[in-house]
Amino acid sequence: MDEQRDPAHEPRTGLDRRAELSEFLRTRRARLKPEDVGLPDFGRHRRVPGLRREELAQLAGVSVAYYTRLEQGNGQNVSAEVLDSIARALRLTDAEHAHLTHLAKPKQHKKKPAARAQQVRVALRQLLDSIDGVPAYIVGRRSDILAWNRMAAAVFGDWAELPPQERNWARLVFLNPAYRELFVEWEQKQADMVSFLRMDAGCHPDDPRLSALVGELSLKSEEFRRLWARHDVKEKSHGVKRLRHPLVGDLTLSFETFRMVDDVEQSLITYHAEPGSPSAEALRLLASWGADATRAGGAASAPSAG
């Protein structure tokens, strides 16, 4: 299964990279306290939460004026070495460090035709179909769901029932109420989804479709607006998800992310259960029920009212 997308009208502008850089640095600085980084705190009243700009500049080994210009969104001439120093001072994760670099020193991407949809190679679609008993799907830019196998439909809902433009994880999480029942750690799922989308925005701040998606979700979801304002970023890698399936009940599944070497904007996501566990037996039952399981899972993929 894969998408056939007719692109909608494209807005003319993307996200404001300078504003993104400014807010990202400000929010990272605000989460640190002097004692977190070995600085004395004399108990003086602080007008803003977290470290002051001069404290951060001291830790990074740059002038206050230089850091101030950077936090105001002017990263045009900043060196990789200075960014590394600031990342260490802010205690950034690897994903946050990469995000800072993308915002301050954006790569020049070749412009692709606006009407061109992301394509999944035929061999990859065949691989998905051949994976028996393991839910698997391919995601692309903006968390678009590009292709999936029968087991993914049985677990997460039959995305073939949705219009192509609705096959997007961010839209499903924030605009489709049925998914709130599927994910046990619902608030964590929401936070992760926004963090993944933020990471994509840092790599492609001029993407008009991403800008349109963020705008729509901001208008329609208070939870999205709150989480987007935090400027948290994360790379999808591996972990455990707990689900509550309408047919087989609770599932505890480990997921792995495999990025495509020839197209780093696409990733294969697989889910599996610990051998011999109740979740493994539940997946086996779903696989044996075939189309019946897919139809039952399809309730989660019903189009949202928003």
Legacy VTK file of the C-alpha trace (Angstrom):
# vtk DataFile Version 3.0
C-alpha trace
ASCII
DATASET POLYDATA
POINTS 306 float
0.000 0.000 0.000
1.326 3.478 -0.747
0.201 7.029 -1.204
-0.909 8.689 -4.417
-1.028 12.352 -3.490
-2.451 15.232 -5.497
-0.678 18.255 -3.991
-2.917 20.996 -2.705
-2.340 24.678 -3.157
1.083 25.565 -1.748
1.538 28.588 0.516
4.322 30.932 -0.509
6.385 31.091 2.664
7.836 28.663 5.189
8.837 29.070 8.808
10.942 32.053 9.894
14.382 30.520 10.450
15.715 33.522 12.377
12.747 33.464 14.735
13.131 29.698 15.161
16.815 30.075 16.052
16.075 32.874 18.500
13.299 31.014 20.305
15.200 27.733 20.385
18.234 29.304 22.082
16.048 31.275 24.478
14.053 28.213 25.582
17.204 26.089 25.982
18.798 28.820 28.122
15.636 29.204 30.197
15.644 25.563 31.300
19.098 25.798 32.925
19.756 27.071 36.449
23.138 28.421 37.605
23.679 25.411 39.859
23.090 23.094 36.865
26.248 24.391 35.190
28.444 25.071 38.212
27.784 28.803 38.537
27.046 30.455 41.900
23.513 31.610 42.573
23.475 34.445 45.054
19.729 34.397 45.380
19.240 37.653 43.520
15.904 38.167 41.834
15.987 37.003 38.221
13.730 38.721 35.750
13.764 35.714 33.426
13.898 31.977 34.163
17.161 30.138 33.696
20.583 31.508 32.888
21.234 35.083 31.897
22.756 35.758 28.507
26.014 36.913 30.079
26.242 33.680 32.077
25.702 31.575 28.999
28.247 33.606 27.039
30.777 33.107 29.840
30.243 29.341 29.773
30.564 29.217 25.984
33.666 31.422 25.893
32.175 34.122 23.656
31.345 37.765 24.193
27.925 38.760 25.445
27.391 40.882 22.333
28.259 37.942 20.065
25.895 35.558 21.846
23.154 38.202 21.938
23.334 38.613 18.159
23.064 34.851 17.752
20.072 34.613 20.087
18.442 37.393 18.098
18.554 35.071 15.111
21.715 36.300 13.401
23.717 33.111 12.820
25.017 33.962 9.366
28.724 34.052 10.218
28.845 31.776 13.248
31.465 29.035 13.106
30.927 25.352 13.810
33.365 25.634 16.734
31.327 28.384 18.379
28.116 26.403 17.885
29.793 23.406 19.520
30.784 25.551 22.503
27.275 26.954 22.856
25.778 23.470 22.546
28.032 22.229 25.367
27.170 25.235 27.531
23.447 24.643 26.988
23.812 20.898 27.675
22.146 20.090 24.350
21.401 16.531 23.284
22.787 15.277 19.972
19.421 15.970 18.322
19.280 19.482 19.785
22.872 20.162 18.681
21.995 19.089 15.140
18.857 21.252 15.248
20.879 24.286 16.355
23.302 23.731 13.485
20.467 23.406 10.962
18.952 26.693 12.131
22.180 28.672 12.357
23.935 27.286 9.280
21.210 25.876 6.993
22.253 23.649 4.131
21.321 24.661 0.626
18.825 22.084 -0.647
18.128 21.520 -4.276
14.620 22.683 -4.965
12.337 19.851 -6.003
9.238 20.401 -8.106
6.417 21.462 -5.788
3.982 18.993 -7.317
6.265 16.016 -6.836
5.034 13.588 -4.160
7.455 11.510 -2.128
7.935 8.159 -3.807
8.593 4.785 -2.166
10.702 2.403 -4.213
8.904 -0.670 -5.533
11.394 -2.954 -3.797
10.629 -1.300 -0.447
6.896 -1.793 -0.916
7.569 -5.441 -1.722
9.700 -5.726 1.408
6.856 -4.322 3.526
4.398 -6.833 2.091
6.816 -9.702 2.731
7.321 -8.904 6.431
4.943 -11.374 8.060
3.595 -10.751 11.559
5.497 -7.474 12.068
3.715 -4.105 11.776
5.862 -1.909 9.528
5.443 1.337 7.629
7.489 4.038 5.907
7.300 7.680 6.923
8.657 10.627 5.000
8.860 14.385 5.379
6.427 16.124 7.744
5.544 12.710 9.311
3.657 11.663 6.156
2.770 7.962 6.087
3.923 6.801 2.666
3.505 3.006 2.692
2.569 0.238 5.130
1.906 -3.468 5.401
-1.192 -5.417 6.421
-0.046 -5.822 10.030
0.450 -2.072 10.423
-3.129 -1.575 9.234
-4.336 -4.200 11.701
-2.593 -2.473 14.621
-2.828 1.230 13.785
-5.846 1.401 11.482
-6.359 1.017 7.763
-4.826 4.206 6.397
-6.074 3.245 2.928
-9.502 4.402 4.140
-8.183 7.929 4.592
-7.727 10.572 1.886
-4.020 10.840 0.997
-3.633 14.239 2.653
-4.886 12.761 5.951
-2.178 10.073 6.044
0.061 12.027 8.350
1.022 11.089 11.908
0.848 14.637 13.258
-2.663 15.108 11.885
-3.774 11.732 13.245
-2.391 12.403 16.714
-3.796 15.896 17.122
-6.934 15.889 14.976
-8.238 12.303 15.129
-9.749 11.500 18.569
-9.655 7.725 17.971
-5.872 7.680 18.364
-6.173 8.977 21.919
-7.671 5.599 22.815
-4.958 3.648 21.003
-1.846 5.038 22.720
-1.605 4.409 26.456
1.039 7.107 27.062
-0.965 9.645 25.088
0.713 12.818 26.337
4.158 11.383 25.597
3.018 10.437 22.091
1.895 14.015 21.490
5.165 15.452 22.803
7.246 13.060 20.706
5.269 13.876 17.586
5.843 17.604 17.960
9.549 17.032 18.686
9.920 15.019 15.463
8.105 17.719 13.496
10.312 20.421 15.025
13.388 18.490 13.918
12.043 18.374 10.368
11.301 22.105 10.512
14.902 22.818 11.472
16.169 20.907 8.442
13.608 22.411 6.059
12.365 25.766 7.405
11.376 26.850 3.893
9.043 23.884 3.291
5.625 25.436 2.478
3.693 22.217 3.149
5.274 21.908 6.587
4.423 25.530 7.311
0.815 24.892 6.259
0.617 21.780 8.461
1.981 23.622 11.495
-0.448 26.467 10.867
-3.429 24.138 10.621
-2.507 22.175 13.738
-1.869 25.391 15.666
-5.348 26.655 14.777
-7.150 23.414 15.558
-5.287 22.012 18.580
-4.501 23.767 21.840
-2.229 20.859 22.819
-0.212 21.291 19.650
0.199 25.042 20.210
1.445 24.469 23.753
3.941 21.783 22.758
5.148 23.637 19.653
5.997 26.663 21.804
8.405 24.530 23.868
10.799 24.115 20.904
11.737 20.568 21.940
13.366 18.398 19.276
14.012 14.666 19.022
15.106 12.123 16.438
12.946 9.023 16.114
15.159 6.025 16.891
13.954 3.116 19.015
11.906 2.480 22.120
8.745 0.873 23.458
5.122 1.773 22.805
2.154 0.579 24.841
-1.099 0.331 22.894
-4.691 -0.538 23.753
-6.076 -2.370 20.714
-9.866 -2.720 20.236
-9.567 -6.443 19.395
-6.671 -7.873 21.419
-6.346 -5.422 24.285
-3.027 -4.213 25.659
0.102 -4.482 23.505
3.682 -3.717 24.489
5.741 -3.349 21.318
9.340 -2.345 20.696
9.929 -0.113 17.684
13.035 0.386 15.553
13.738 3.106 12.991
15.785 2.422 9.858
16.650 5.468 7.761
16.983 4.880 4.034
20.581 5.365 2.865
19.537 6.585 -0.590
16.813 8.883 0.797
17.402 10.092 4.353
13.979 11.749 4.325
12.325 8.320 4.468
12.450 5.861 7.356
11.191 2.319 7.825
9.546 1.811 11.231
8.980 -1.699 12.569
7.236 -2.938 15.711
7.774 -6.300 17.390
6.858 -8.012 20.631
9.106 -9.935 23.000
9.040 -13.630 21.961
6.658 -15.688 24.053
4.970 -12.645 25.580
1.214 -11.965 25.641
1.824 -9.195 23.104
3.525 -11.657 20.743
0.496 -13.932 20.980
-1.799 -10.960 20.355
0.133 -10.052 17.191
-0.087 -13.683 16.071
-3.865 -13.570 16.528
-4.130 -10.345 14.544
-2.082 -11.885 11.744
-4.304 -14.974 11.667
-7.484 -12.901 11.494
-6.277 -11.187 8.318
-8.791 -8.807 6.782
-11.068 -8.989 9.834
-8.316 -7.467 11.989
-7.699 -4.762 9.414
-11.384 -3.844 9.364
-11.454 -3.659 13.158
-8.313 -1.517 13.211
-9.872 0.697 10.600
-12.073 2.267 13.231
-9.022 4.198 14.408
-8.354 5.552 10.949
-11.807 6.970 10.368
-11.531 10.546 9.052
-11.490 13.168 11.787
-14.146 15.805 12.118
-11.520 18.554 12.235
LINES 1 307
306 0 1 2 3 4 5 6 7 8 9 10 11 12 13 14 15 16 17 18 19 20 21 22 23 24 25 26 27 28 29 30 31 32 33 34 35 36 37 38 39 40 41 42 43 44 45 46 47 48 49 50 51 52 53 54 55 56 57 58 59 60 61 62 63 64 65 66 67 68 69 70 71 72 73 74 75 76 77 78 79 80 81 82 83 84 85 86 87 88 89 90 91 92 93 94 95 96 97 98 99 100 101 102 103 104 105 106 107 108 109 110 111 112 113 114 115 116 117 118 119 120 121 122 123 124 125 126 127 128 129 130 131 132 133 134 135 136 137 138 139 140 141 142 143 144 145 146 147 148 149 150 151 152 153 154 155 156 157 158 159 160 161 162 163 164 165 166 167 168 169 170 171 172 173 174 175 176 177 178 179 180 181 182 183 184 185 186 187 188 189 190 191 192 193 194 195 196 197 198 199 200 201 202 203 204 205 206 207 208 209 210 211 212 213 214 215 216 217 218 219 220 221 222 223 224 225 226 227 228 229 230 231 232 233 234 235 236 237 238 239 240 241 242 243 244 245 246 247 248 249 250 251 252 253 254 255 256 257 258 259 260 261 262 263 264 265 266 267 268 269 270 271 272 273 274 275 276 277 278 279 280 281 282 283 284 285 286 287 288 289 290 291 292 293 294 295 296 297 298 299 300 301 302 303 304 305
